[in-house]
Amino acid sequence: MAAFYTLLYVAPITDAASIAIDADEDAMERYPNAWLRHIGDEELVALWDVLDTASSQETLMGDLAYASPDGEVMVMSVPATFVTALAAADLEPIAQRWQATELMGRWSEAEVVAVLQELAALCKRSVESGHPQLQVASL
């Protein structure tokens, strides 16, 4: 597995610094979020490829919204094409195709579906609110 987790928020870009500062405290209470255990950038890129969008890329980390002065915490926007594609996706066939990838092959169908449902729900919140998804990366 590529990373221990991915931490995502739905929030205005202007709140990126606040999210970076208290990502483990108040931010989880203030903003819709998803903490995806054992899902890293590689797994999310594999999902993006499965979504069959012409815009999938080699990383899900989009534009830098904030970097802490010491460079240890960064907040990046998640590409809107990924968010809108997943928000509108039929999850059952997507889950089957994602589980068939090498990176997700060890996951049970129920585990893949649960992660996909959580992520799709956050994507829908992002689309409905008009706020982007922001990904927190700690080095």
Backbone bond lengths (Angstrom), bond angles and torsions (degrees), N, CA, C in turn:
res aa  C-N    CA-C-N  psi(-1)  N-CA   C-N-CA  omega(-1)  CA-C   N-CA-C  phi
1 M - - - 1.437 - - 1.521 108.98 -
2 A 1.298 115.03 137.16 1.454 120.66 -170.98 1.519 113.80 -73.24
3 A 1.290 118.98 -30.66 1.464 121.38 -177.69 1.515 108.30 -148.93
4 F 1.305 115.89 162.23 1.449 119.82 178.78 1.519 111.32 -74.76
5 Y 1.338 117.36 -34.89 1.457 120.38 179.27 1.524 110.43 -164.00
6 T 1.333 114.06 167.01 1.455 122.13 169.65 1.514 106.18 -126.10
7 L 1.319 116.24 132.85 1.462 122.42 -179.59 1.524 108.42 -114.14
8 L 1.328 115.64 118.88 1.459 122.30 -176.57 1.524 110.51 -122.59
9 Y 1.319 115.82 144.32 1.462 122.66 176.45 1.520 109.00 -130.77
10 V 1.312 116.38 152.87 1.462 122.40 167.19 1.524 105.52 -106.31
11 A 1.322 116.12 111.99 1.460 120.87 -175.18 1.523 109.85 -162.89
12 P 1.322 116.02 159.23 1.468 118.97 174.99 1.537 110.73 -63.38
13 I 1.309 116.32 146.37 1.471 121.82 176.92 1.526 110.14 -55.13
14 T 1.317 116.92 -34.83 1.461 120.84 -177.70 1.526 112.30 -64.52
15 D 1.328 117.77 -14.73 1.462 121.31 179.28 1.531 112.73 -97.39
16 A 1.319 117.56 7.78 1.473 121.28 -176.53 1.531 112.07 -58.98
17 A 1.318 118.06 -42.36 1.467 120.24 -179.49 1.521 110.59 -64.21
18 S 1.316 116.52 -42.70 1.463 120.56 178.42 1.526 111.21 -62.10
19 I 1.297 116.96 -40.76 1.467 121.18 178.52 1.526 110.18 -64.65
20 A 1.305 117.21 -41.00 1.467 120.57 -179.68 1.517 111.60 -65.35
21 I 1.315 116.63 -38.22 1.459 120.85 -176.34 1.523 111.79 -70.63
22 D 1.332 116.45 -40.96 1.464 117.79 -177.10 1.528 112.33 -124.46
23 A 1.329 116.12 41.97 1.460 120.49 -177.40 1.519 112.91 -58.22
24 D 1.319 118.55 -29.53 1.450 120.80 -178.26 1.520 112.95 -96.16
25 E 1.319 117.52 3.25 1.466 120.15 -176.03 1.519 110.68 -125.04
26 D 1.311 116.73 -105.67 1.459 121.90 -173.04 1.526 114.45 -64.99
27 A 1.295 118.15 -31.73 1.464 120.14 -175.25 1.526 111.48 -59.15
28 M 1.325 117.56 -37.07 1.467 119.92 -179.60 1.524 111.58 -67.02
29 E 1.301 117.15 -23.85 1.461 120.51 178.16 1.526 111.93 -88.37
30 R 1.332 117.15 -27.80 1.459 120.90 -175.44 1.513 114.50 -87.17
31 Y 1.322 117.83 -27.82 1.458 120.46 -172.76 1.526 110.48 -126.25
32 P 1.338 117.33 146.40 1.464 119.13 170.60 1.529 108.16 -58.49
33 N 1.331 116.86 138.02 1.459 118.98 -175.94 1.515 111.27 -151.35
34 A 1.305 114.72 166.87 1.466 122.24 174.17 1.512 107.65 -141.28
35 W 1.301 115.02 131.15 1.457 121.96 174.51 1.511 105.78 -111.30
36 L 1.324 116.19 101.96 1.461 122.41 -174.06 1.520 109.64 -95.02
37 R 1.310 116.10 100.28 1.467 121.23 -178.64 1.523 110.44 -71.01
38 H 1.322 114.99 136.32 1.462 123.84 177.57 1.525 113.42 62.31
39 I 1.323 115.78 22.90 1.462 121.90 175.13 1.521 106.79 -120.55
40 G 1.315 115.37 118.75 1.458 120.94 178.68 1.510 111.11 -116.59
41 D 1.315 115.48 -169.95 1.462 121.55 -177.57 1.526 111.52 -59.46
42 E 1.326 117.62 -40.64 1.468 119.82 -178.38 1.527 111.66 -62.89
43 E 1.327 116.76 -42.35 1.459 119.97 179.22 1.530 110.96 -66.18
44 L 1.333 116.65 -38.82 1.463 120.03 179.11 1.523 111.85 -69.67
45 V 1.322 117.83 -35.20 1.463 120.50 175.64 1.531 109.91 -66.22
46 A 1.332 117.06 -38.17 1.472 120.29 175.97 1.526 110.15 -61.88
47 L 1.326 117.06 -39.39 1.463 120.74 176.25 1.524 110.28 -64.33
48 W 1.325 117.01 -43.23 1.463 120.87 179.25 1.525 110.33 -59.88
49 D 1.319 117.00 -41.02 1.471 120.75 176.85 1.528 111.02 -61.97
50 V 1.328 116.46 -39.75 1.465 121.70 179.84 1.531 110.92 -65.79
51 L 1.316 116.87 -31.11 1.461 120.44 -179.80 1.527 112.47 -68.30
52 D 1.322 117.59 -9.66 1.463 122.77 177.18 1.522 113.93 59.76
53 T 1.307 116.89 34.39 1.455 118.68 174.09 1.524 107.55 -86.25
54 A 1.285 116.26 142.92 1.464 120.32 -179.76 1.518 111.59 -69.15
55 S 1.325 116.97 -10.65 1.455 120.12 -174.19 1.525 114.35 -102.37
56 S 1.337 119.30 7.82 1.464 118.83 -179.31 1.524 109.71 -59.92
57 Q 1.330 114.62 148.24 1.457 120.92 -175.21 1.514 110.05 -132.04
58 E 1.322 116.93 -171.94 1.460 121.80 -178.79 1.519 113.10 -86.59
59 T 1.320 117.88 -4.61 1.461 121.63 177.35 1.515 109.37 -149.45
60 L 1.315 114.77 150.68 1.457 119.71 175.83 1.523 110.46 -95.28
61 M 1.311 116.74 -3.74 1.455 120.88 179.10 1.515 108.75 -80.49
62 G 1.336 115.18 111.85 1.458 121.04 -177.64 1.513 111.99 -89.83
63 D 1.301 115.05 -145.73 1.466 121.40 -177.19 1.524 111.48 -62.00
64 L 1.318 115.14 140.66 1.457 121.78 177.93 1.526 108.66 -71.64
65 A 1.341 115.83 123.73 1.462 121.29 178.65 1.521 111.36 -99.97
66 Y 1.353 117.08 -27.91 1.455 120.96 -179.36 1.528 108.84 -163.16
67 A 1.319 115.86 143.10 1.474 122.38 171.23 1.522 107.00 -134.34
68 S 1.327 116.01 130.67 1.463 119.77 178.90 1.526 109.11 -64.78
69 P 1.328 117.57 154.69 1.469 120.42 -178.90 1.526 113.60 -55.39
70 D 1.337 117.14 -33.65 1.463 119.49 179.16 1.531 112.47 -85.11
71 G 1.325 116.99 -3.66 1.460 121.52 178.11 1.519 114.92 75.69
72 E 1.313 116.79 8.34 1.465 119.61 -176.89 1.520 114.00 -85.25
73 V 1.322 117.67 -22.02 1.466 120.80 179.22 1.519 108.43 -127.28
74 M 1.322 115.09 129.67 1.456 121.32 177.19 1.519 108.71 -128.30
75 V 1.318 115.68 147.98 1.459 121.92 174.45 1.516 106.67 -123.77
76 M 1.335 115.11 124.80 1.458 121.22 -178.98 1.513 109.93 -123.03
77 S 1.308 116.20 149.64 1.461 119.44 175.48 1.528 108.45 -79.06
78 V 1.307 115.18 146.08 1.468 121.34 174.77 1.528 106.07 -87.71
79 P 1.336 118.69 134.68 1.458 119.87 -178.59 1.539 112.09 -53.54
80 A 1.325 115.66 130.64 1.464 121.68 -177.10 1.529 112.01 -60.25
81 T 1.327 117.51 -30.93 1.466 119.16 -179.63 1.527 111.74 -65.14
82 F 1.333 116.87 -34.66 1.465 120.67 175.73 1.525 109.79 -66.94
83 V 1.330 115.95 -47.07 1.465 121.54 -177.03 1.527 110.63 -61.10
84 T 1.311 117.55 -49.52 1.469 120.12 -177.75 1.525 111.75 -68.23
85 A 1.325 117.66 -36.65 1.469 120.03 178.44 1.519 111.36 -64.75
86 L 1.322 117.60 -43.31 1.459 119.97 -179.36 1.521 111.45 -72.74
87 A 1.314 117.96 -34.66 1.464 121.06 178.48 1.525 111.30 -61.72
88 A 1.324 117.36 -31.55 1.461 121.89 -176.59 1.530 113.29 -99.30
89 A 1.318 118.23 -1.00 1.464 121.97 -171.76 1.522 113.21 -76.28
90 D 1.328 114.97 149.96 1.463 122.81 169.18 1.523 105.20 -81.79
91 L 1.319 118.14 109.97 1.463 121.72 -167.22 1.524 115.20 -70.37
92 E 1.312 118.69 -31.57 1.467 119.41 -176.00 1.530 113.01 -60.56
93 P 1.330 119.51 -53.54 1.475 117.81 178.52 1.533 113.31 -67.38
94 I 1.335 116.25 -31.12 1.470 119.81 177.49 1.522 109.58 -64.96
95 A 1.326 117.51 -43.42 1.471 121.48 178.95 1.526 110.54 -60.73
96 Q 1.310 116.81 -42.66 1.468 120.05 179.79 1.529 111.22 -63.76
97 R 1.325 116.59 -43.78 1.468 119.56 -179.23 1.524 111.24 -70.27
98 W 1.339 117.62 -36.87 1.458 120.72 179.16 1.527 109.98 -66.89
99 Q 1.319 117.36 -42.25 1.463 120.62 179.11 1.530 111.02 -64.60
100 A 1.315 117.34 -27.56 1.468 121.40 179.79 1.527 112.86 -75.18
101 T 1.334 117.62 -10.52 1.460 119.55 178.08 1.529 109.31 -74.50
102 E 1.312 115.12 157.18 1.467 120.78 -179.02 1.528 112.38 -58.40
103 L 1.320 116.43 -40.40 1.466 120.62 -176.67 1.528 113.51 -68.65
104 M 1.319 117.85 -27.10 1.467 120.71 -176.32 1.526 112.49 -109.01
105 G 1.318 117.64 3.46 1.464 122.22 -175.35 1.515 115.11 -60.53
106 R 1.313 117.88 -25.58 1.475 120.84 -179.52 1.522 112.63 -86.08
107 W 1.303 117.16 -8.46 1.461 121.94 -178.94 1.522 109.27 -83.12
108 S 1.323 116.46 144.62 1.465 119.82 174.49 1.525 108.74 -74.03
109 E 1.313 115.45 160.98 1.463 119.88 178.70 1.534 110.18 -59.32
110 A 1.318 116.76 -41.90 1.475 120.80 -179.62 1.524 111.17 -62.62
111 E 1.328 118.17 -39.55 1.467 121.50 179.42 1.527 110.89 -65.86
112 V 1.325 116.15 -43.43 1.467 120.46 179.90 1.524 109.97 -63.86
113 V 1.320 116.51 -45.23 1.464 120.78 -179.83 1.531 110.42 -61.69
114 A 1.334 117.79 -42.60 1.467 120.96 -179.12 1.527 111.46 -62.40
115 V 1.321 117.56 -44.80 1.469 121.09 178.95 1.520 110.12 -64.84
116 L 1.313 116.14 -43.47 1.461 120.86 -178.72 1.532 110.91 -64.42
117 Q 1.317 117.76 -40.86 1.461 120.71 178.14 1.522 111.32 -63.89
118 E 1.330 117.18 -43.04 1.458 120.58 178.94 1.527 110.86 -62.86
119 L 1.312 115.93 -44.75 1.457 120.31 -179.15 1.526 111.43 -67.79
120 A 1.322 117.52 -42.28 1.470 121.06 179.44 1.531 110.62 -64.00
121 A 1.327 117.02 -38.68 1.470 120.33 178.05 1.528 110.36 -62.32
122 L 1.326 117.04 -40.85 1.462 120.20 178.33 1.530 110.43 -67.09
123 C 1.314 116.59 -38.49 1.467 120.19 177.57 1.529 110.33 -62.74
124 K 1.313 117.14 -41.39 1.468 120.61 178.02 1.524 110.50 -63.07
125 R 1.322 117.59 -40.84 1.468 120.61 177.61 1.525 110.42 -61.95
126 S 1.325 116.04 -38.84 1.458 120.69 178.97 1.527 110.72 -63.58
127 V 1.323 116.20 -47.62 1.464 120.60 -179.47 1.526 110.37 -63.49
128 E 1.333 117.10 -45.60 1.467 121.25 -178.09 1.530 112.43 -65.17
129 S 1.325 116.73 -37.77 1.465 120.28 -177.07 1.529 113.01 -82.88
130 G 1.319 116.14 -21.87 1.459 119.64 -175.44 1.516 113.20 81.37
131 H 1.341 116.94 3.81 1.461 121.18 178.23 1.524 109.35 -97.24
132 P 1.323 117.07 144.71 1.461 119.62 179.85 1.517 112.77 -73.98
133 Q 1.304 114.72 165.72 1.458 119.57 168.35 1.512 107.52 -87.30
134 L 1.314 115.71 136.93 1.456 121.88 178.30 1.520 108.32 -118.55
135 Q 1.314 115.83 133.69 1.465 121.84 179.60 1.530 109.25 -107.82
136 V 1.327 115.82 130.33 1.461 121.80 178.76 1.524 108.46 -96.61
137 A 1.318 116.06 129.61 1.464 121.55 176.13 1.525 108.23 -123.09
138 S 1.325 115.23 124.61 1.471 121.10 177.24 1.511 108.66 -111.83
139 L 1.324 116.01 129.51 1.457 120.28 -179.76 1.509 111.35 -98.32
